[in-house]
Amino acid sequence: MVGSPNDVPDRILRNGRLADGRHVDVHVSAGTVVDVSPTGTGDGHPDVPTTDLAGWLLVGAPAEPHAHLDKALTAEQVPNPAGDLMGAIRAWMAEAEAGTFTHDDVVGRATTALEMLLVRGVTAVRTHVNVGAGEDFLRGVREARQRMADLMDVQIVALTSNPITGSEGRANREALATALEIGVDLVGGCPHLDPDGTTLMVDAFAAATDAGIGLDLHVDEMLDPDVLFLRDLARMTLEKGFGNGVTASHCVTLGLQAPDVRDAVAREVAEAGIGVVALPQTNLFLQGRDHPVATPRGLTAVAALVDAGATVCAGADNVQDPFNLVGRSDPLETAALMVMAGHRLPDEAFSMVGEHARACMDLPPAGPTVGAVADLLAIDAPSIRGAVADAPMSRRVFRGGELVASVDQEARIHR
């Protein structure tokens, strides 16, 4: 176990291979990269401990900008025969109300899910927790975060249940107030699932402002082009001068708009400084089941948002639960899906689970660059494209320059 990155001793990571092919030695001090030199030329620190990277590809550690640790790994417990979003919501809430998930169960699953992410290279996670299902879920995820505090950063979003507006939303509003008292990092919610999505967003801004924290909403996670709360969110962000950070996850219906509307909204999102999280895996599974011909992919308008200058990242979303029955908690899996379903080239797709994900999470850059946080991933791959394509499990994960996880993959052919 290591402490805070600022508490760890200096270390030199030798013979890492950068994406451009250069072999380098990376000197880390107080959790920050202070020098990057060609391998074998920066030996002016003989007393500094070293780690040999054996020429493996060295990149910034990926981040997971959108997880659901409270629901993770419940696919066996919570079937979703309908296979769609509302079927998953109903199934999971029914089990929650029935008391299926104990505190220890939540802690154990959330910890396992974080460990799965860590060994694959992730050192920063943002998770949504359904606070309307009861405070035990939030307390359980907080305990899991504490267990992993020496190894990775975890941000928690208070995901509210619907409805939260009107007289029927009283209990869910109280649940949010309780969550804010217990402690969360951002306010969440789903305006497209509420009877009054506009009021939900107004109230979410107010709650986040009062608490001095950011906002991360599930936005327009459906295939109805008449629903477009993303535009209202961008305008509210600008009008309110909200400065704590706003993230919009999913944003599916933006991809269904006419080009002029799509591009105009993308420009407003960029102007408002809203980070957008594309979530290919779960959206591909849940969306489009009612469209048997030319089935839509259920992704946001990635190209238009990027062209407009918005920060767009990608996450895995749910993993092995009723919202997504599969998933390996691997950012390289997410990147590969952004190549295939999002039409991004591999380098850009990797950036979407790396530097852009950290930007959406309001975290400083990480990577083998002077001045960057020394959260790093060394992987036995020939290139970023090769890593995304093959996702080899031979990996070394560093937080603040200290090794926090390692995996060695071995394959044999028996003739």
N, C-alpha and C positions, 0 to 999 in steps of 0.2 A: 504494500500500500504506500502511496505517496501522499504528501500534504498538498497545500496550495501550490500552484506552479511557481509562485514567488519564493517559496521556501526551499525548493529543491536545489541541489548543488549544480555547479557547471557540469556540462557533459558535451562531448564531441561525438557526433554520429558520423562515422567514416564510410567513405565509398558508397554513397547513395547516388543513384542515377536520376538526373532531372529529366523532365519530359522532353527537353531538347537534346538529350543524349549525353550531356556533360556529366562526368563523375566528380562529385564534390564531397568535401568534409563540412559538416554543419556544426558550428559552435553555438551552444545554447547556454545562456546565463539568466537566472531568475525567471525561467519560463519563456524567454524571448530569444529569437535567433539574433545573434550579435555578429556572426561572421559566416560567410559561405565562400570557401576557397577550393580551387582545384585539388582533387585528392592527392595527398602527399606533400602539399606545399604549405600547409598551415600548421606545422608542428611546433609552434612556439609556446605550447602549453603542455609540457610533458607530464605534469602532475594532474591534469584533468582526466577523469575516467572517460573511456571511449567505448563505443558500441560499433561493431563492424556490421554494415548493412549488406555486404557481399555483392554490391553492384545492383541491388534491387531498385526498382522504380520508387522514387521518393516524392510524395505529393503532400499537400495539406490534408489533414484529417477531414473526412466528410462530416456533415451534420445532418440530423433528421429534424426537419422543420415542422413536421405534423405527424404525431403519433397519438394513439389512444391506449395508454398503458392500463387503464382500468378495465378495458375490454379484451386486451390481448390474450391469445391462447385459450379462448373459450369455445372454439369451433365444435369440439366434441360435446360440450355441455349445452350449447345453445344452437339447435338446428334452425335454419332459415329456409324452409321449403320453397317459399316464393322467390327467393334469390334476389329481391330488389331492396331498395333502401328502406322503405316503410316496413317491409317484412322483417328486416334486420332490427330496426328500431323497436318494433312491437315485441319481437322475440326476446331481445335482450332486456328490455324494461320489465317484461313479465317475469323473467327469471330473477331480476334484481328485487322486484317487489315480493317475490316468493321467498326471498332470503337464501337463494342458492349460493351467493358469494359471501363468504365470511371475511373478516378483516385479515386474517392470516392468509387466506386464499388470494386476496387482492395484493397484499404485500409480496407474496411468493411469485405470483404471475408477473407483476410489474418488475420485480427484480430480475427475473429470468429474461423478460423481454429486453431490459436494459443491457444485460450481459450479452444477449444475442447481438445487439447493435454494437457493443463495444468491441467484441472480438472480430467484427467485420470492419472496424476502423472508425466508428462514430464516437466522437468525444463530446458532442453537444446535442441535446434532444429537447424539443418542445412538444409537450404532450397535452392534449385536451382531456379533461376529466369531467364526466357528466355529474355535476353537482346536484342536479335535480333528483338523482337516484338515491341520495342520502349522503351524509357527510362521511360515512365510513370509507367510501371510495376515495375521497380526497385525502383523508387521513392515511389510508393505505398507500397511496401513491407518494405522499410526502415521506412516509417511512422508507419506502423503497429508494426514493431520491437520497435520503440520508445515508442509507447503506452504501450507495455508490458515489457519495460526495467526493471522495478522494480520487475518483477515477474519471469522472465526466461531469459536465454541467447539464442540469435539467431544469427547464422552465415549465411552469404549470399554468394552463389556461382553464378558467372556470367556464366550462361549457354548460350553458343553461338548457333546461328542458322546455318544451313548448306545450301549451301556450305560456308565455311569460307576461303578456299584456292583458289588460282588462281584468274583470273580476275573477275569471277562471285562472288567471296567472298568479294569484296572490301567493300560493304555496311555493311556486318556482321563484318568485321574487325574494321570498324569505330565504330560500335555499341559497340564492346568490349572495344575500347579505351575510349569511352564516359563513359561506366560503371565503368572502373577503375578510371576515374576522379571523378565520383560521389561518389564512395566508395563501395567496396565489400571486402569480406574476403578470397575468393578463386577464381581461374580461373577454368571454366568448359568447356565442349564440348563433342561431340560425334564422335570420329574418325571413327567408323564403318558406319556412315551415310554420310561421306564426300568423295568426289572423290579421295582425297589424305590424308588418315587418318594419315599416318606417318608424313607428313608435319604439319598437324594440331597439333599433339602432340609436335613436335619440337617447333612450334610457341607458344603453350600453356606454355611449360616450360620457354621459353624466356620471355613471358609476366609476368608469375608469379615471375620469378627471378627479373625482373626489378621492379616489384611492392613490392617485399619482402613478398609475401603471398604464400599460399599453392595451391595445385592442386587437384581437384575432378572431374574426368571424368566419363561420362557414357561409359562403355566399353563393346563391343561385345554383345549388347542387341538384339540378333537374334538367329536363330537356324541353321546357316550355319557353319559347322565345319571347313570350309576352312578359316574362319575369326577368327583371334586370335591376336588382338592388345595387349592383356594383356601381352604376352611375351615381345613384343617390349617395352611396358611401363616399365616393370621391368628392362630391360636392360638399357633403357635410364636413369632411376632414378639412377642406380648405376654408369653408365658412367659419368653422369653430377655431381655426388655428391650432388644432390639436397637435401637441408636440411630443407625445409619449410613444409614438410609433403605431402604425395601423397595418395589419396584415389581412388580406382577403384570400381565403382558401377555397379551392375548387373553381369557382367562377365559370361553371360549365356553360351557361346560356350565352356568354359573350361569344362563344364559338358558333352560335346559331344565328347571329345578327347579320343583317345586310352589311356589305363592306363599309359603307359610309358611316353607319352607326357604330359598328365594331371599332373602326379606326378612331372615331371621335371619342368614344369611351376610353379606349386605350390611352389616348393622349391625356385625358382627364385623370386617369389613374396614375400615370407617370408624373403629371404636374403635382398631384396631391402627395406624392412620395409613398404611395401604398405598395407594399410588397405583395406579390401574388404567388401563391403556392399551387402548382399543378400537381395532381395526385392521380397518376395514370392507372395504378394497379387497382385500387378500389373502384374508381369510376368505370374502368373497363368491365369490371365484374358486375356492378350494380346497375349501370345505366344502359338504356337501349333495348331492354327486354320486350318492350311493346312495339319495337320497330324491326320486324323480321326481314324487311327489305332495305338494303342500303343502311344497315344498322350504324348509327353514329358512334363515334369513339367515346364521347362523353368527356372530352378534354377542353380546357379553355383555349382561347385564341392566342397560343403561345407566340407565333411569329408576329402578329400585330402588336402585342404588348412589348416584345423585345424591340421591334422597330420604332416604337414610340418612346423608348428609353426607360420603360418600367423595369424594376428589379423582379425577375421571375426565377423562382427556384422550384425544386421538385422534391416530393416526399413519398414515403411508402404508405402513409395513412394507417389503416387497420392491418393487423397481421394475425392470421389464423383465428378468426372469430366470425360471427355471422355476417359481418360486413365484407369480409374477404377471407375465404376459406383457406387460402394458401399464403405465400409470402415467406421470405427467408430473412427478413430484417437486414438486408444487404443493400447499401446505397448503390452498389454496382448493378443490382437488379433494377432499381428505379431508373438509373441512368440508361440501361439497355432499353427499357420501355419507352423512355423519352426519345431514343433513337428510332425505334420501330413505330411507335404510335404517335409520337410528337414530331417526327421528321427533323430532329436535331442531329447534327454531326456529333461524333463521340466526344470530342474535346469540350464542346459546348454543353453536352448532356452531363458530363462529369462536373463542369463548373456549376451546374444547377443543383447538384447535391453537395457541392463543396463551398466555394467562395460566395456564391449567390445565396445559398441556404444560410450561411453565417450572417450575411448582410440582412436577410429577411428577419433573422433572429436578433438583430442589433448587436452582433458580436464582432469584435475586431478580426481582421484577416488573420488566417493561419496558413503556414506553409514554409518551405525552405527558402525564405527571402529575409534579408536583414530587416529587422524591425517587426517582423510578424510573430504572432504567438506560435510557440513551438509545439503545437498539436499537429502531429505528422503521422502519415501512413506509409510504411515501406511494404511493397508488394512484389512478389516474384512474377513480374509480367514484363513483356517486351516494350510496351508503350501504354499510353492511356487507352487507346483504341483496343489493344489487346486485353487490358484489364477489364474494360467494360464488356468485351465479347466473351471472355472465358471465365471471369470472376474467380481466379485461382485463390484458394484459401490459405496459401502460405503468406502470412502477413505479420507485420510487427506494428503495434499501435503505440504511439507516444503521446503523452499529455505533459505539456511543459518540458519536453525533452526527456522525460522519464518513461521507461517501458511500462505499460499498463496492461497489455494483452499481447499474446503471441499464438499463432497457429501454424503448424507445419503439415502440409498435405503430401501424402505419398501415394503413388499409383503404381501398380505392377500388372504386367501382362504375363499370364502363365500359358506357355505354349506346350 
